[in-house]
Amino acid sequence: MSEQRTSTHARDPRQNSLAEKFKTLSRGTEWQQVSQQQVKFDTYHPQGMSKVGDQLFLSSVEILELPGRYTERDDDNGSPGRGVGHLFKMDEKGQLLDEIELGKEAIYHPGGIDYDGNYLWVPVAEYRPDSRSIIYRVDPKSMEATPVFRVADHIGGLIYNADRDSLYGVNWGSRTFYQWQLTSNGTIIDQNKPLADRAIQNPEHYVDYQDCQYIGDDLALCSGVAVYQPPNASDLQLGGIDLVNLRSVTPEYQVPVPEWTDDGMVMTRNPFLAEERSDGLRFYFLPEDNTSHLFTYDINTSQ
């Protein structure tokens, strides 16, 4: 891999103001839904979303056979299941433009994705914790996917820090972050460094991160969900978005997202995307499986 990357994040002065606008949000913030666009293809179980120009990229897992029951005391849990990992390219009207399949054999579950200014970074893992993953780099124009390295854990999401050429992965439930320092052409520095030495424990516990997005200045937005089961009551879904400082790998600011679909799915259940606007922020959510809608919300932070 001899290509040289150009970091658009590091040169975009609006990224810092995106973080400052996010810090104005609170429990009392008014989330204004501006559109609900049906996606015109089967999305299966969406995982990550990124935007390149006016095109959206969506990672998803098509489950053909669920894996055997997993227990921490028994990692020989029978069948790993069967499935197909997908990366879709679509427009904002939900029209499919292109797609590729990612993964190999038991490794078929894509996670949250990120864009480094030139390439998309997509993790694909076994559908169970404490397993294995392949990290792919994908050209958004040609949709050519290159496996870059493997990880001896389930990587459920990636963040690419374009300012420091470093890649962060979160494992199953996002309880652990891993960090890989990369060269300018995308290869790993200290490839033989033990995985445990790359691990950083996540101090945040109220939601599990589903998808993350680097926004510059060593900061990332991570959305997630936690499902609670009160006795004699239906499940309660709690959604939120964190502003994570990658220098310390700790949440710098946390905001709940009290928005649900008509069926009761919290907006941050699956992938999300954030953009800065002149008067505030725009968020995209895709919480539903199979027959999905792209929900768009605007928040005015200029008031």
Disulfide bonds with the S-S distance in Angstrom:
Cys212-Cys222 2.20
